[in-house]
Amino acid sequence: MTALRPYQPSDLPGLVAAWNHSFFGGPNFITLTERDLHSRVVLQPSFDAGGVLVADSGGAVSGFVHFGPATNHWFGLSERIVDPSEGLIWALVAPASEHVLMQVLLEAAEERLAQAGARRCLFGPSWVQCTQPFYNGIAGAYEMPGLSADRAELLKLLAGHGFVPVARYATPELDLSDERHLAHLGQRAEDVLRRLGASEMSVRMRVVASSFFPLRRVVELCHGPEPVAMAAFAPWEEHIREYGRKLYGVTGVQVALAWRGRGLGRVVMTRLAHLARNEGAEALHLHVYEGNRPAWNLYHHAIGFQPRYNWLTLAKDL
């Protein structure tokens, strides 16, 4: 007999075991540890134990669902602003073969969100909506709560409940072992700088801290004192732990509006690639929407990132 009940701190080991059992062998699977779940989820500013329902099967945790309202903590604002009209399901954890359990967890989350005032429910990684990024880094390139396009059983269940895709995105990778390719990128970046006046351009480095990510290094391309392009990078610690492969994540790629279309995205990404490789990185990865054609073209065509995984965010009106 399986019953749903609220999360208790003593459930932490059971949640970890349920996660690892449910997703073992999935795309880019990473073994979850109690430390991971505690630091990446429980200790985060927006965590509310009331938003976690545990499936209890005779005293053992067989699955869980984690949900809540949209909130702005992603931006580190001093005031937390919650939007109860939009609900998010960050994680639905159950073995793919347990169709009934998945349905029970999904329906319970939808019901609780509707009761709290949600008129719309999103299923997928919270970072897509610029909100609290629970599970960041431990999810296997956001395999869960991000929704892998390979999760056929869950996609079928969600479609049957009226969820439809609202965003498609990918996690491509750049192999940093190809020295000829990196040299070619470097030459093209220098050509861009020469056209723009290399003497007026400089590269600046700084370190940024966040509640949601490990320490990241930021590469800033500056025109005089003004930053005109930037990107951040850091080792993906959980992936390195699982696979022994030094994969670095790239975030926050930006080019100032007045400087777009001049190749500065290529320059800052090339500088970042060389810096990461000098630190021992074997590859880079990032996330990009399929509909963001300028970014898609930069990463895939100009820089040479290769396709790796595909992901979805789905939504339904409640």
Backbone as numpy.savetxt, mean C-alpha at the origin, in Angstrom:
# Nx Ny Nz CAx CAy CAz Cx Cy Cz
-19.20 -24.89 15.81 -20.04 -23.70 15.81 -19.16 -22.45 15.81
-19.37 -21.57 14.85 -18.61 -20.34 14.75 -19.48 -19.15 15.13
-18.96 -18.29 15.99 -19.67 -17.09 16.42 -18.78 -15.89 16.23
-19.38 -14.74 15.93 -18.64 -13.50 15.83 -18.69 -12.76 17.15
-17.56 -12.21 17.54 -17.49 -11.45 18.79 -16.48 -10.32 18.61
-16.51 -9.31 19.49 -15.56 -8.21 19.39 -14.13 -8.67 19.66
-13.19 -7.96 19.09 -11.76 -8.22 19.30 -11.37 -7.95 20.74
-10.48 -8.79 21.26 -9.87 -8.60 22.56 -8.35 -8.66 22.39
-7.59 -7.92 23.20 -6.13 -7.95 23.05 -5.54 -9.35 23.06
-6.15 -10.27 23.79 -5.64 -11.64 23.85 -5.81 -12.39 22.54
-6.56 -11.80 21.59 -6.79 -12.44 20.29 -5.62 -12.29 19.34
-4.65 -11.45 19.68 -3.57 -11.12 18.75 -2.90 -12.37 18.15
-2.49 -13.36 18.95 -1.87 -14.56 18.35 -2.82 -15.29 17.40
-4.09 -15.34 17.76 -5.05 -16.03 16.91 -5.28 -15.32 15.59
-5.29 -13.98 15.61 -5.45 -13.22 14.37 -4.26 -13.45 13.45
-3.07 -13.48 14.04 -1.86 -13.73 13.25 -1.91 -15.11 12.61
-2.30 -16.12 13.39 -2.37 -17.48 12.87 -3.42 -17.59 11.76
-4.56 -16.93 11.94 -5.61 -16.97 10.92 -5.14 -16.31 9.63
-4.44 -15.18 9.75 -3.89 -14.48 8.57 -2.95 -15.40 7.80
-1.98 -15.97 8.51 -0.97 -16.78 7.84 -1.58 -18.03 7.21
-2.56 -18.62 7.87 -3.23 -19.81 7.32 -4.04 -19.44 6.08
-4.70 -18.29 6.11 -5.60 -17.91 5.03 -4.87 -17.49 3.76
-3.71 -16.83 3.91 -3.06 -16.23 2.75 -1.75 -16.88 2.36
-1.38 -17.96 3.03 -0.10 -18.59 2.73 -0.03 -18.96 1.25
1.08 -18.57 0.61 1.28 -18.89 -0.80 0.64 -17.91 -1.76
-0.05 -16.88 -1.25 -0.67 -15.89 -2.12 0.38 -14.99 -2.76
-0.06 -14.06 -3.62 0.89 -13.19 -4.31 1.78 -12.43 -3.34
3.08 -12.68 -3.44 4.05 -11.95 -2.63 3.74 -12.09 -1.14
3.27 -13.28 -0.72 2.88 -13.50 0.67 4.04 -13.22 1.62
3.72 -12.55 2.73 4.67 -12.27 3.79 4.11 -12.81 5.10
4.87 -13.60 5.81 4.42 -14.15 7.08 4.21 -13.03 8.08
3.00 -12.97 8.63 2.67 -11.96 9.62 3.18 -12.40 10.99
3.74 -11.46 11.76 4.16 -11.73 13.13 3.30 -10.90 14.08
3.31 -11.28 15.35 2.55 -10.50 16.34 3.08 -9.07 16.42
4.39 -8.92 16.31 4.95 -7.57 16.32 4.45 -6.75 15.15
4.37 -7.36 13.96 3.83 -6.67 12.79 2.43 -6.14 13.06
1.56 -7.03 13.48 0.16 -6.67 13.65 -0.01 -5.63 14.75
0.76 -5.77 15.81 0.65 -4.83 16.91 1.11 -3.44 16.51
2.28 -3.35 15.84 2.83 -2.04 15.49 2.13 -1.40 14.30
1.78 -2.20 13.30 1.22 -1.64 12.08 -0.28 -1.38 12.16
-0.95 -2.02 13.12 -2.40 -1.90 13.19 -2.85 -1.41 14.56
-2.61 -2.21 15.59 -3.15 -1.91 16.91 -2.66 -0.58 17.46
-1.40 -0.24 17.23 -0.84 0.98 17.78 -1.10 2.21 16.92
-1.73 2.05 15.75 -1.96 3.20 14.88 -3.05 4.12 15.43
-2.97 5.41 15.15 -3.87 6.38 15.78 -5.36 6.10 15.57
-5.73 5.56 14.42 -7.14 5.37 14.12 -7.67 4.00 14.53
-6.84 3.15 15.13 -7.31 1.81 15.45 -8.41 1.86 16.51
-9.51 1.17 16.21 -10.65 1.06 17.12 -10.98 -0.41 17.24
-10.78 -0.96 18.43 -11.04 -2.39 18.64 -12.47 -2.77 18.29
-13.39 -1.80 18.37 -14.77 -2.08 18.02 -14.98 -2.32 16.54
-13.98 -2.01 15.73 -14.06 -2.25 14.29 -13.45 -3.55 13.85
-13.16 -4.44 14.80 -12.64 -5.76 14.47 -13.58 -6.81 15.04
-14.13 -7.63 14.17 -14.96 -8.76 14.59 -14.19 -10.05 14.35
-14.19 -10.90 15.36 -13.42 -12.14 15.33 -14.36 -13.32 15.17
-14.03 -14.21 14.26 -14.77 -15.46 14.12 -14.18 -16.48 15.08
-14.95 -16.86 16.08 -14.51 -17.77 17.13 -15.12 -19.14 16.90
-14.27 -20.12 16.64 -14.73 -21.49 16.40 -14.25 -22.37 17.55
-15.08 -22.51 18.55 -14.73 -23.36 19.69 -13.52 -22.87 20.45
-13.37 -21.54 20.55 -12.25 -20.98 21.28 -11.04 -20.67 20.43
-11.08 -21.04 19.15 -9.97 -20.75 18.22 -10.42 -19.71 17.21
-9.51 -18.80 16.84 -9.82 -17.77 15.84 -9.71 -18.38 14.45
-10.82 -18.36 13.71 -10.80 -18.92 12.35 -10.78 -17.83 11.27
-10.97 -16.58 11.67 -10.94 -15.47 10.72 -11.31 -14.18 11.43
-11.23 -13.06 10.69 -11.66 -11.78 11.26 -11.91 -10.79 10.15
-12.62 -9.72 10.50 -12.85 -8.62 9.57 -12.56 -7.33 10.30
-11.91 -6.40 9.62 -11.51 -5.11 10.20 -12.10 -4.01 9.33
-12.86 -3.11 9.93 -13.58 -2.09 9.18 -13.69 -0.82 10.01
-14.10 0.27 9.38 -14.29 1.52 10.10 -14.59 2.66 9.14
-14.79 3.85 9.69 -15.06 5.02 8.84 -13.79 5.60 8.25
-13.96 6.37 7.19 -12.82 7.10 6.62 -12.32 8.11 7.65
-11.01 8.26 7.71 -10.40 9.21 8.64 -9.15 9.79 8.01
-8.73 10.97 8.46 -7.65 11.70 7.78 -6.28 11.48 8.39
-6.10 10.48 9.22 -4.82 10.34 9.92 -3.63 10.11 8.98
-3.90 9.74 7.74 -2.81 9.55 6.79 -1.94 10.80 6.70
-2.56 11.96 6.77 -1.83 13.21 6.58 -1.15 13.69 7.85
-1.34 12.98 8.98 -0.71 13.39 10.22 -1.27 14.69 10.76
-2.52 14.98 10.45 -3.12 16.23 10.92 -3.31 16.17 12.44
-3.25 17.34 13.06 -3.36 17.37 14.52 -4.77 17.03 14.97
-5.76 17.32 14.13 -7.15 17.02 14.48 -7.64 15.86 13.63
-8.13 14.84 14.28 -8.66 13.70 13.54 -10.05 14.02 13.04
-10.26 13.90 11.74 -11.56 14.15 11.13 -12.08 12.83 10.59
-13.22 12.40 11.08 -13.80 11.12 10.67 -15.02 11.39 9.80
-15.14 10.66 8.72 -16.30 10.77 7.83 -17.10 9.47 7.92
-18.12 9.42 8.77 -18.87 8.17 8.94 -19.73 7.81 7.74
-19.88 8.74 6.77 -20.71 8.43 5.60 -20.00 7.47 4.64
-18.69 7.31 4.80 -17.94 6.39 3.93 -17.20 5.37 4.79
-17.58 4.13 4.63 -16.95 3.05 5.39 -15.87 2.36 4.58
-14.93 1.77 5.29 -13.82 1.05 4.66 -13.71 -0.33 5.29
-13.52 -1.33 4.48 -13.16 -2.66 4.97 -11.70 -2.87 4.62
-10.85 -2.88 5.64 -9.41 -2.98 5.42 -8.94 -4.42 5.30
-9.59 -5.33 5.98 -9.13 -6.72 5.95 -10.31 -7.65 6.16
-10.41 -8.65 5.32 -11.33 -9.75 5.51 -10.49 -11.01 5.43
-10.30 -11.65 6.56 -9.34 -12.75 6.67 -10.09 -14.05 6.92
-10.04 -14.94 5.95 -10.63 -16.28 6.06 -10.08 -17.11 4.91
-9.92 -18.41 5.11 -9.44 -19.26 4.01 -10.36 -19.18 2.80
-9.79 -19.24 1.60 -10.58 -19.13 0.37 -11.65 -20.20 0.28
-11.40 -21.35 0.90 -12.37 -22.44 0.84 -13.55 -22.25 1.78
-13.42 -21.31 2.71 -14.48 -21.09 3.71 -15.44 -20.01 3.20
-16.25 -20.38 2.21 -17.13 -19.41 1.56 -18.14 -18.82 2.54
-18.74 -19.66 3.36 -19.76 -19.19 4.29 -19.15 -18.22 5.30
-17.99 -18.56 5.81 -17.33 -17.68 6.78 -17.01 -16.32 6.16
-16.49 -16.32 4.93 -16.21 -15.05 4.26 -17.48 -14.22 4.14
-18.58 -14.86 3.77 -19.84 -14.14 3.61 -20.33 -13.58 4.93
-20.25 -14.37 5.99 -20.69 -13.92 7.31 -19.89 -12.70 7.76
-18.57 -12.73 7.57 -17.72 -11.61 7.96 -18.04 -10.37 7.14
-18.21 -10.54 5.84 -18.51 -9.40 4.97 -19.85 -8.76 5.36
-20.88 -9.59 5.54 -22.20 -9.06 5.86 -22.21 -8.36 7.22
-21.45 -8.90 8.17 -21.38 -8.28 9.49 -20.73 -6.90 9.41
-19.67 -6.78 8.62 -18.99 -5.49 8.46 -19.90 -4.48 7.78
-20.58 -4.90 6.72 -21.50 -4.00 6.02 -22.60 -3.51 6.96
-23.15 -4.42 7.74 -24.24 -4.06 8.65 -23.78 -3.06 9.70
-22.62 -3.30 10.29 -22.10 -2.39 11.31 -21.81 -1.02 10.72
-21.23 -0.98 9.52 -20.93 0.30 8.89 -22.21 1.07 8.57
-23.22 0.38 8.07 -24.50 1.03 7.76 -25.15 1.57 9.02
-25.08 0.81 10.09 -25.65 1.27 11.36 -24.93 2.52 11.87
-23.66 2.65 11.55 -22.88 3.81 11.98 -23.05 5.01 11.06
-23.85 4.87 10.00 -24.13 5.99 9.13 -23.47 5.96 7.77
-22.75 4.89 7.45 -22.07 4.82 6.15 -23.09 4.64 5.03
-22.94 5.42 3.99 -23.79 5.29 2.80 -23.05 4.60 1.66
-21.74 4.43 1.84 -20.91 3.80 0.81 -19.85 2.99 1.52
-19.52 1.84 0.95 -18.51 0.97 1.54 -17.43 0.67 0.51
-16.18 0.90 0.89 -15.04 0.60 0.04 -14.32 -0.63 0.57
-13.91 -1.48 -0.33 -13.13 -2.66 0.04 -11.78 -2.54 -0.66
-10.73 -2.42 0.12 -9.41 -2.29 -0.48 -8.48 -1.56 0.45
-7.26 -1.28 -0.01 -6.26 -0.67 0.86 -6.62 0.76 1.21
-6.47 1.09 2.47 -6.88 2.41 2.92 -6.04 3.51 2.32
-4.79 3.22 1.95 -3.94 4.29 1.41 -4.49 4.85 0.10
-5.29 4.04 -0.61 -5.86 4.53 -1.87 -6.77 5.73 -1.60
-7.43 5.74 -0.45 -8.35 6.82 -0.12 -7.70 7.87 0.76
-6.36 7.82 0.89 -5.62 8.80 1.70 -6.08 8.79 3.15
-6.31 7.61 3.68 -6.71 7.47 5.07 -5.74 6.55 5.78
-6.07 6.21 7.01 -5.19 5.38 7.83 -4.72 4.13 7.08
-3.44 4.00 6.81 -2.98 2.84 6.03 -2.67 1.63 6.92
-3.72 1.05 7.48 -3.51 -0.17 8.27 -2.82 -1.24 7.44
-2.04 -2.07 8.11 -1.37 -3.22 7.52 -0.27 -2.82 6.55
0.08 -1.55 6.49 1.10 -1.12 5.55 2.39 -1.91 5.75
2.89 -2.48 4.66 4.17 -3.17 4.69 4.11 -4.65 4.99
3.06 -5.09 5.68 3.00 -6.51 6.04 2.08 -7.29 5.13
1.48 -6.60 4.18 0.40 -7.21 3.43 0.84 -7.88 2.14
2.10 -7.99 1.89 2.54 -8.60 0.64 2.17 -7.72 -0.53
2.77 -6.52 -0.60 2.40 -5.54 -1.61 0.89 -5.28 -1.57
0.37 -5.23 -0.36 -1.05 -4.97 -0.13 -1.94 -6.08 -0.65
-1.46 -7.32 -0.56 -2.29 -8.46 -0.92 -3.55 -8.47 -0.06
-3.43 -8.20 1.18 -4.58 -8.10 2.06 -4.21 -7.09 3.13
-4.88 -5.97 3.22 -6.23 -5.72 2.75 -6.36 -5.27 1.30
-5.26 -4.96 0.63 -5.36 -4.72 -0.79 -5.91 -5.97 -1.45
-6.65 -5.83 -2.52 -7.34 -6.97 -3.11 -6.61 -7.41 -4.37
-5.93 -8.54 -4.29 -5.24 -9.08 -5.45 -6.25 -9.50 -6.50
-5.92 -9.24 -7.75 -6.78 -9.67 -8.84 -6.83 -11.19 -8.96
-5.96 -11.89 -8.23 -5.95 -13.36 -8.26 -6.90 -13.99 -7.24
-7.49 -13.19 -6.36 -8.33 -13.77 -5.30 -9.74 -14.02 -5.83
-9.87 -15.07 -6.62 -11.12 -15.32 -7.35 -12.31 -15.52 -6.43
-12.14 -16.27 -5.34 -13.28 -16.56 -4.47 -13.81 -15.30 -3.80
-12.90 -14.45 -3.32 -13.35 -13.22 -2.67 -13.96 -12.27 -3.69
-13.38 -12.17 -4.87 -13.95 -11.31 -5.91 -15.36 -11.77 -6.28
-15.56 -13.06 -6.36 -16.88 -13.60 -6.68 -17.88 -13.24 -5.59
-17.45 -13.38 -4.34 -18.32 -13.03 -3.22 -18.69 -11.56 -3.25
-17.68 -10.69 -3.46 -17.93 -9.26 -3.47 -18.85 -8.86 -4.62
-18.64 -9.45 -5.78 -19.51 -9.15 -6.92 -20.95 -9.54 -6.61
-21.13 -10.68 -5.95 -22.47 -11.13 -5.58 -23.14 -10.22 -4.58
-22.35 -9.44 -3.85 -22.90 -8.50 -2.88 -22.99 -7.09 -3.43
-22.76 -6.92 -4.71 -22.95 -5.62 -5.34 -21.73 -4.72 -5.37
-20.56 -5.23 -5.02 -19.34 -4.43 -5.11 -18.87 -4.38 -6.56
-18.40 -3.20 -6.98 -17.88 -3.04 -8.34 -16.51 -2.36 -8.25
-15.61 -2.65 -9.19 -14.28 -2.01 -9.17 -14.39 -0.50 -9.37
-13.66 0.25 -8.56 -13.60 1.70 -8.73 -12.17 2.17 -8.98
-11.20 1.29 -8.79 -9.80 1.64 -9.07 -9.03 0.37 -9.37
-8.17 0.46 -10.37 -7.26 -0.62 -10.72 -5.84 -0.05 -10.69
-4.93 -0.78 -10.13 -3.57 -0.29 -10.01 -2.60 -1.47 -10.02
-1.34 -1.16 -10.13 -0.33 -2.20 -10.30 0.86 -1.94 -9.39
1.64 -3.00 -9.18 2.88 -2.92 -8.41 4.02 -3.40 -9.31
4.56 -2.52 -10.15 5.68 -2.92 -11.01 7.01 -2.85 -10.25
8.03 -3.50 -10.80 9.36 -3.51 -10.18 10.42 -3.10 -11.20
11.50 -2.51 -10.67 12.66 -2.17 -11.49 13.85 -2.97 -10.97
14.43 -3.79 -11.84 15.61 -4.58 -11.49 16.84 -3.67 -11.49
17.54 -3.61 -10.37 18.70 -2.73 -10.25 20.02 -3.43 -10.55
19.94 -4.68 -10.99 21.18 -5.40 -11.29 21.68 -5.15 -12.71
20.84 -4.53 -13.54 21.20 -4.27 -14.94 21.99 -2.97 -15.02
23.30 -3.06 -14.97 24.15 -1.87 -14.94 24.06 -1.08 -16.25
23.90 -1.76 -17.37 23.79 -1.06 -18.64 22.54 -0.20 -18.67
21.45 -0.74 -18.16 20.21 0.02 -18.15 20.31 1.23 -17.22
20.92 1.04 -16.05 21.09 2.16 -15.13 21.99 3.23 -15.72
23.03 2.81 -16.43 23.92 3.78 -17.07 23.18 4.56 -18.15
22.32 3.86 -18.90 21.52 4.52 -19.93 20.57 5.53 -19.30
19.92 5.16 -18.19 19.04 6.10 -17.50 19.82 7.31 -17.02
21.02 7.07 -16.49 21.84 8.17 -16.00 22.21 9.14 -17.10
22.53 8.61 -18.28 22.90 9.47 -19.41 21.71 10.32 -19.86
20.54 9.71 -19.92 19.36 10.46 -20.35 18.98 11.52 -19.31
19.19 11.20 -18.02 18.92 12.19 -16.98 19.86 13.39 -17.11
21.13 13.12 -17.41 22.08 14.21 -17.60 21.71 15.07 -18.81
21.20 14.43 -19.85 20.76 15.19 -21.02 19.64 16.16 -20.65
18.70 15.68 -19.82 17.60 16.54 -19.37 18.14 17.74 -18.61
19.07 17.47 -17.68 19.62 18.56 -16.86 20.38 19.57 -17.71
21.10 19.09 -18.71 21.82 20.02 -19.58 20.86 20.95 -20.32
19.76 20.40 -20.78 18.77 21.22 -21.49 18.17 22.29 -20.58
18.03 21.94 -19.29 17.39 22.85 -18.35 18.38 23.80 -17.68
19.66 23.56 -17.88 20.68 24.38 -17.23 21.17 23.70 -15.97
22.08 22.76 -16.15 22.53 21.92 -15.04 23.13 22.73 -13.90
23.74 23.87 -14.21 24.41 24.65 -13.15 23.41 25.21 -12.14
22.15 25.31 -12.53 21.14 25.85 -11.64 20.40 24.76 -10.87
20.72 23.49 -11.16 20.04 22.37 -10.53 20.95 21.70 -9.52
20.39 21.27 -8.41 21.14 20.54 -7.39 20.25 19.46 -6.79
20.90 18.48 -6.17 20.17 17.39 -5.52 20.37 17.49 -4.02
19.28 17.39 -3.29 19.31 17.49 -1.84 18.69 16.22 -1.24
19.24 15.76 -0.12 18.73 14.57 0.55 18.25 14.95 1.95
17.17 14.32 2.39 16.73 14.47 3.76 16.01 13.19 4.19
15.82 13.05 5.49 15.14 11.88 6.04 13.81 12.32 6.62
12.75 11.55 6.37 11.44 11.86 6.92 10.95 10.70 7.77
10.28 11.04 8.87 9.69 10.05 9.77 8.18 10.11 9.64
7.52 8.98 9.85 6.07 8.90 9.75 5.57 7.82 10.70
4.34 7.98 11.15 3.73 6.94 11.98 3.42 5.69 11.17
3.37 5.83 9.85 2.86 4.76 9.01 3.93 4.03 8.22
5.12 4.62 8.08 6.19 4.01 7.30 7.47 3.98 8.13
8.39 3.09 7.79 9.75 3.22 8.35 10.37 4.54 7.89
11.50 4.89 8.46 12.21 6.09 8.01 12.46 6.02 6.51
12.20 7.12 5.84 12.43 7.17 4.40 13.40 8.29 4.06
14.19 8.08 3.01 15.07 9.12 2.50 14.38 9.77 1.32
14.44 11.09 1.28 13.81 11.85 0.22 14.89 12.45 -0.67
14.73 12.23 -1.96 15.60 12.85 -2.97 14.86 14.06 -3.52
15.44 15.24 -3.39 14.84 16.46 -3.90 15.73 17.06 -4.99
15.15 17.32 -6.13 15.82 18.04 -7.21 15.43 19.50 -7.08
16.39 20.37 -6.90 16.12 21.77 -6.60 16.61 22.68 -7.73
15.82 23.70 -8.01 16.23 24.78 -8.92 16.55 25.97 -8.04
17.83 26.23 -7.83 18.20 27.18 -6.79 17.78 26.62 -5.44
17.10 27.40 -4.61 16.65 26.88 -3.32 15.31 26.15 -3.39
14.67 26.15 -4.54 13.29 25.66 -4.67 13.26 24.18 -5.09
12.66 23.30 -4.28 12.46 21.91 -4.72 11.45 21.87 -5.86
11.82 21.21 -6.96 10.92 21.13 -8.11 10.51 19.69 -8.43
11.20 18.73 -7.83 10.82 17.33 -8.00 11.36 16.55 -6.81
10.63 15.51 -6.41 11.09 14.73 -5.27 10.52 13.33 -5.33
11.16 12.42 -4.59 10.67 11.05 -4.42 11.33 10.48 -3.17
10.63 9.58 -2.49 11.14 8.98 -1.26 11.34 7.48 -1.46
12.26 6.90 -0.69 12.50 5.46 -0.79 12.96 4.92 0.55
12.75 3.61 0.71 13.16 2.93 1.94 13.13 1.43 1.71
13.92 0.67 2.46 13.84 -0.79 2.34 12.45 -1.28 2.74
11.94 -2.28 2.03 10.70 -2.93 2.45 11.11 -4.04 3.42
11.09 -3.69 4.69 11.69 -4.54 5.71 11.03 -5.92 5.78
9.71 -5.96 5.68 9.02 -7.24 5.80 9.33 -8.17 4.63
9.42 -7.62 3.44 9.76 -8.43 2.27 11.18 -8.97 2.39
12.10 -8.13 2.83 13.49 -8.56 3.00 13.56 -9.68 4.03
12.79 -9.54 5.11 12.75 -10.57 6.15 12.24 -11.90 5.60
11.22 -11.84 4.76 10.59 -13.06 4.26 11.41 -13.74 3.17
11.97 -12.95 2.26 12.58 -13.51 1.06 14.09 -13.33 0.99
14.65 -12.48 1.85 16.08 -12.23 1.78 16.48 -11.44 0.55
15.53 -10.81 -0.09 15.77 -10.03 -1.30 15.59 -8.55 -0.95
16.57 -7.73 -1.25 16.55 -6.34 -0.83 15.71 -5.50 -1.80
14.41 -5.55 -1.57 13.46 -4.79 -2.36 13.15 -3.48 -1.63
13.27 -2.36 -2.34 13.00 -1.04 -1.76 11.69 -0.52 -2.32
10.92 0.17 -1.47 9.69 0.80 -1.90 9.89 2.28 -2.20
9.18 2.76 -3.21 9.23 4.16 -3.63 7.87 4.80 -3.34
7.87 5.97 -2.70 6.63 6.69 -2.41 6.82 8.18 -2.69
5.71 8.88 -2.77 5.75 10.34 -2.81 6.46 10.94 -4.00
6.32 10.34 -5.19 6.96 10.91 -6.38 6.15 12.13 -6.83
6.80 13.29 -6.87 6.10 14.53 -7.21 6.99 15.44 -8.07
6.34 16.15 -8.97 7.01 17.21 -9.75 6.13 18.45 -9.66
6.76 19.59 -9.35 6.02 20.84 -9.25 5.27 21.11 -10.55
4.06 21.64 -10.42 3.18 21.82 -11.58 3.86 22.60 -12.71
4.55 23.66 -12.37 5.17 24.50 -13.40 6.33 23.81 -14.10
6.82 22.70 -13.54 7.98 22.02 -14.10 7.63 20.69 -14.78
6.37 20.36 -14.84 6.00 19.08 -15.43 6.19 19.09 -16.94
6.41 17.89 -17.49 6.59 17.75 -18.92 7.99 18.05 -19.40
8.95 18.21 -18.48 10.32 18.53 -18.88 11.31 17.40 -18.59
10.81 16.29 -18.09 11.68 15.15 -17.82 12.21 15.06 -16.41
11.72 15.90 -15.49 12.26 15.89 -14.14 11.85 14.65 -13.35
10.70 14.08 -13.70 10.32 12.81 -13.07 11.35 11.74 -13.37
11.80 11.70 -14.61 12.84 10.74 -15.01 14.14 11.00 -14.24
14.48 12.29 -14.07 15.74 12.62 -13.40 15.71 12.18 -11.93
14.64 12.56 -11.21 14.61 12.25 -9.78 14.51 10.75 -9.55
13.77 10.03 -10.40 13.68 8.58 -10.25 15.01 7.90 -10.57
15.74 8.45 -11.54 17.06 7.89 -11.87 18.04 8.09 -10.72
18.03 9.29 -10.13 18.91 9.54 -8.99 18.56 8.60 -7.83
17.27 8.45 -7.60 16.82 7.55 -6.52 17.29 6.12 -6.78
17.17 5.65 -8.02 17.58 4.28 -8.35 19.06 4.06 -8.07
19.89 5.02 -8.43 21.32 4.88 -8.19 21.63 4.92 -6.69
20.97 5.80 -5.96 21.21 5.87 -4.52 20.79 4.58 -3.82
19.62 4.04 -4.20 19.15 2.80 -3.59 20.10 1.65 -3.92
20.57 1.60 -5.16 21.49 0.52 -5.53 22.79 0.63 -4.74
23.26 1.85 -4.51 24.49 2.04 -3.73 24.32 1.58 -2.29
23.08 1.57 -1.80 22.80 1.08 -0.45 22.62 -0.44 -0.42
22.63 -1.08 -1.57 22.48 -2.53 -1.63 21.14 -3.01 -2.14
20.27 -2.09 -2.54 18.96 -2.50 -3.06 19.12 -3.33 -4.34
18.32 -4.38 -4.45 18.33 -5.22 -5.64 17.23 -4.85 -6.63
16.16 -4.21 -6.12 15.04 -3.82 -6.98 14.23 -2.75 -6.27
13.46 -2.01 -7.06 12.51 -1.02 -6.55 11.10 -1.46 -6.90
10.14 -1.07 -6.06 8.75 -1.27 -6.43 7.94 -0.06 -5.98
6.77 0.10 -6.58 5.88 1.20 -6.26 4.46 0.81 -6.68
3.52 1.69 -6.42 2.13 1.47 -6.81 1.70 2.57 -7.76
0.96 2.22 -8.81 0.54 3.22 -9.79 -0.83 2.83 -10.34
-1.73 3.80 -10.42 -3.04 3.58 -11.01 -2.91 3.37 -12.51
-3.70 2.44 -13.03 -3.69 2.23 -14.48 -4.17 3.47 -15.22
-5.08 4.23 -14.60 -5.63 5.41 -15.26 -4.72 6.62 -15.21
-3.66 6.58 -14.42 -2.72 7.71 -14.33 -1.66 7.54 -15.42
-2.02 7.92 -16.63 -1.16 7.62 -17.77 0.20 8.32 -17.70
0.31 9.58 -17.26 1.65 10.16 -17.17 2.56 9.38 -16.24
2.04 8.99 -15.06 2.86 8.22 -14.13 3.15 6.83 -14.69
2.14 6.22 -15.30 2.30 4.88 -15.90 3.41 4.92 -16.95
3.38 5.93 -17.80 4.39 6.03 -18.85 5.78 6.30 -18.27
5.85 7.13 -17.22 7.14 7.41 -16.60 7.76 6.13 -16.06
7.01 5.39 -15.26 7.57 4.21 -14.60 7.83 3.08 -15.58
6.87 2.79 -16.44 6.99 1.62 -17.31 7.84 1.89 -18.54
7.67 3.05 -19.14 8.34 3.30 -20.43 9.64 4.08 -20.25
9.61 5.17 -19.51 10.81 5.99 -19.38 11.85 5.36 -18.46
11.40 4.75 -17.36 12.34 4.20 -16.38 12.57 2.70 -16.59
11.57 1.97 -17.02 11.76 0.54 -17.29 11.23 -0.39 -16.22
10.31 0.07 -15.38 9.67 -0.84 -14.43 8.90 -1.91 -15.21
8.91 -3.13 -14.67 8.24 -4.25 -15.32 7.02 -4.68 -14.51
5.94 -5.12 -15.17 4.72 -5.53 -14.46 5.02 -6.64 -13.45
4.33 -6.58 -12.32 4.51 -7.60 -11.28 3.16 -8.10 -10.76
2.39 -7.22 -10.11 1.10 -7.61 -9.56 0.04 -6.57 -9.92
-1.22 -7.02 -9.93 -2.35 -6.14 -10.20 -3.32 -6.19 -9.02
-3.94 -5.03 -8.72 -4.77 -4.89 -7.53 -6.04 -4.12 -7.85
-7.01 -4.22 -6.94 -8.30 -3.57 -7.13 -8.76 -2.90 -5.85
-9.55 -1.85 -6.00 -10.40 -1.34 -4.94 -11.83 -1.41 -5.44
-12.74 -1.91 -4.61 -14.13 -2.05 -4.99 -15.01 -1.24 -4.05
-16.24 -0.93 -4.49 -17.14 -0.14 -3.67 -18.58 -0.54 -3.95
-19.46 -0.23 -2.99 -20.90 -0.40 -3.18 -21.62 0.63 -2.32
-22.81 0.99 -2.76 -23.67 1.85 -1.96 -24.42 1.00 -0.95
-24.50 1.49 0.27 -25.19 0.75 1.32 -26.65 1.21 1.46
